[in-house]
Amino acid sequence: MKMAVLGAGTIGSLIIRSSVSMGFQVIGTGRSERTLERVRSVGAEPTSDNLKAVKCAELVVISVKPQHFSDLIRQIPSELWKGKTVVSVMAGVRIETLAKVIKDANLFRAMPNVNARVNMSTTALTGGEEGRDVVDTLFKNLGTNYWVTEDLMDVWTALIGSGPAFVSEIVDGLVLGAVASGMPREIAYSAVLDMLRGTAENLRHHKGHPIEVRDNVTTPAGTTIRGLKVIEERGVKAALIETIESSTRRASELGKVIDEKIRKEITEDHGS
Ligand SMILES: NC(=O)c1ccc[n+]([C@@H]2O[C@H](COP(=O)([O-])OP(=O)(O)OC[C@H]3O[C@@H](n4cnc5c(N)ncnc54)[C@H](OP(=O)(O)O)[C@@H]3O)[C@@H](O)[C@H]2O)c1
């Protein structure tokens, strides 16, 4: 499979590294020598020529920042996209908007997260039928895929995109609590990470509601109920619900601004 990754930055280079490991023939683009060197270091062919990269690829990933998209798209004649499978990882840019300038292609959006670094991304994918298998394979190599409808992308961005930040904050709080109770930080940190992984596996294995697992370890007048009482009193669960709602609203606001800006720019260019 011949593939081009336009914008080999943080996420683009992770996609390149993964695709090269699957035996894809990858060409990666960037403007600076630093980006091109990064492409080289993950085993792909570097170029600053986006047109050349698209010409020779059957599968194209667009991983520039949304504010650089209009500039990038100007470099590629619209007829060149015909029949190609194109995946955008740009946050907020809707398929309908992409379709205005990437004509007659099989269009997809992907929203991976930073855990792609350890091949454990939880990636949302959306798009049509044709080309779906190769897109699924591409992102499965970086973690787990969820095919969703496009309207779920904002909550996905909040829950799964920002999720690693929220969980890191919770981890920090747990570790500080252990340190306050006399445990050395290094032991606490490592043990908390193991406990999180174990809890996730246990919850998945259990299949029922998480509250059932919680109740299994909650002995009358024991240690767990003391801690749970504090969680209740401080409204931790309500805060988490509000965290995701608020972050989703922001993803939606930003998405609208980005999408409208790109629409305006490409409409000015293409007069449509
Ligand atoms: N980071 C994440 O965790 C994450 C997760 C999901 C989705 N995303 C999305 O992924 C996209 C990239 O994010 P990122 O964090 O990877 O950003 P990034 O590190 O800044 O990568 C973007 C890359 O695009 C290159 N670029 C810019 N204009 C270009 C052009 N005209 N032609 C070729 N290359 C160009 C830049 O390199 P030069 O400056 O050398 O050109 C840069 O290396 C964004 O749209 C973001 O919404 C990111």
Ligand as a Chemical Component Dictionary entry (heavy atoms), coordinates in Angstrom:
data_LIG
# 
_chem_comp.id                   LIG 
_chem_comp.type                 NON-POLYMER 
_chem_comp.pdbx_formal_charge   0 
_chem_comp.three_letter_code    LIG 
# 
loop_
_chem_comp_atom.comp_id 
_chem_comp_atom.atom_id 
_chem_comp_atom.alt_atom_id 
_chem_comp_atom.type_symbol 
_chem_comp_atom.charge 
_chem_comp_atom.model_Cartn_x 
_chem_comp_atom.model_Cartn_y 
_chem_comp_atom.model_Cartn_z 
_chem_comp_atom.pdbx_ordinal 
LIG N1  N1  N 0  -1.494 15.573 19.027 1  
LIG C1  C1  C 0  -2.560 14.833 19.304 2  
LIG O1  O1  O 0  -2.657 14.144 20.316 3  
LIG C2  C2  C 0  -3.722 14.820 18.314 4  
LIG C3  C3  C 0  -4.769 13.899 18.517 5  
LIG C4  C4  C 0  -5.811 13.865 17.594 6  
LIG C5  C5  C 0  -5.817 14.716 16.501 7  
LIG N2  N2  N 1  -4.814 15.611 16.345 8  
LIG C6  C6  C 0  -4.845 16.485 15.160 9  
LIG O2  O2  O 0  -3.696 16.176 14.409 10 
LIG C7  C7  C 0  -3.268 17.331 13.711 11 
LIG C8  C8  C 0  -1.798 17.513 13.965 12 
LIG O3  O3  O 0  -1.581 17.712 15.334 13 
LIG P1  P1  P 0  -0.116 17.557 15.940 14 
LIG O4  O4  O 0  -0.260 17.658 17.412 15 
LIG O5  O5  O -1 0.539  16.363 15.349 16 
LIG O6  O6  O 0  0.528  18.916 15.366 17 
LIG P2  P2  P 0  2.040  19.195 14.945 18 
LIG O7  O7  O 0  2.971  18.403 15.782 19 
LIG O8  O8  O 0  2.194  20.673 14.887 20 
LIG O9  O9  O 0  2.117  18.590 13.471 21 
LIG C9  C9  C 0  1.687  19.247 12.318 22 
LIG C10 C10 C 0  2.775  19.120 11.281 23 
LIG O10 O10 O 0  2.289  19.653 10.051 24 
LIG C11 C11 C 0  3.424  20.179 9.351  25 
LIG N3  N3  N 0  2.907  21.136 8.347  26 
LIG C12 C12 C 0  2.295  22.335 8.529  27 
LIG N4  N4  N 0  1.971  22.882 7.356  28 
LIG C13 C13 C 0  2.380  22.026 6.390  29 
LIG C14 C14 C 0  2.318  22.030 4.980  30 
LIG N5  N5  N 0  1.769  23.050 4.292  31 
LIG N6  N6  N 0  2.821  20.963 4.326  32 
LIG C15 C15 C 0  3.385  19.926 4.995  33 
LIG N7  N7  N 0  3.466  19.860 6.342  34 
LIG C16 C16 C 0  2.983  20.903 7.025  35 
LIG C17 C17 C 0  4.282  20.805 10.425 36 
LIG O11 O11 O 0  5.659  20.700 10.124 37 
LIG P3  P3  P 0  6.462  21.940 9.519  38 
LIG O12 O12 O 0  6.291  23.074 10.455 39 
LIG O13 O13 O 0  7.860  21.422 9.377  40 
LIG O14 O14 O 0  5.826  22.178 8.212  41 
LIG C18 C18 C 0  4.040  19.886 11.651 42 
LIG O15 O15 O 0  5.094  18.967 11.835 43 
LIG C19 C19 C 0  -4.113 18.510 14.197 44 
LIG O16 O16 O 0  -5.037 18.841 13.199 45 
LIG C20 C20 C 0  -4.801 17.981 15.440 46 
LIG O17 O17 O 0  -6.109 18.499 15.537 47 
LIG C21 C21 C 0  -3.744 15.675 17.215 48 
# 
loop_
_chem_comp_bond.comp_id 
_chem_comp_bond.atom_id_1 
_chem_comp_bond.atom_id_2 
_chem_comp_bond.value_order 
_chem_comp_bond.pdbx_ordinal 
LIG N1  C1  SING 1  
LIG C1  O1  DOUB 2  
LIG C1  C2  SING 3  
LIG C2  C3  SING 4  
LIG C2  C21 DOUB 5  
LIG C3  C4  DOUB 6  
LIG C4  C5  SING 7  
LIG C5  N2  DOUB 8  
LIG N2  C6  SING 9  
LIG N2  C21 SING 10 
LIG C6  O2  SING 11 
LIG C6  C20 SING 12 
LIG O2  C7  SING 13 
LIG C7  C8  SING 14 
LIG C7  C19 SING 15 
LIG C8  O3  SING 16 
LIG O3  P1  SING 17 
LIG P1  O4  DOUB 18 
LIG P1  O5  SING 19 
LIG P1  O6  SING 20 
LIG O6  P2  SING 21 
LIG P2  O7  DOUB 22 
LIG P2  O8  SING 23 
LIG P2  O9  SING 24 
LIG O9  C9  SING 25 
LIG C9  C10 SING 26 
LIG C10 O10 SING 27 
LIG C10 C18 SING 28 
LIG O10 C11 SING 29 
LIG C11 N3  SING 30 
LIG C11 C17 SING 31 
LIG N3  C12 SING 32 
LIG N3  C16 SING 33 
LIG C12 N4  DOUB 34 
LIG N4  C13 SING 35 
LIG C13 C14 SING 36 
LIG C13 C16 DOUB 37 
LIG C14 N5  SING 38 
LIG C14 N6  DOUB 39 
LIG N6  C15 SING 40 
LIG C15 N7  DOUB 41 
LIG N7  C16 SING 42 
LIG C17 O11 SING 43 
LIG C17 C18 SING 44 
LIG O11 P3  SING 45 
LIG P3  O12 DOUB 46 
LIG P3  O13 SING 47 
LIG P3  O14 SING 48 
LIG C18 O15 SING 49 
LIG C19 O16 SING 50 
LIG C19 C20 SING 51 
LIG C20 O17 SING 52 
# 
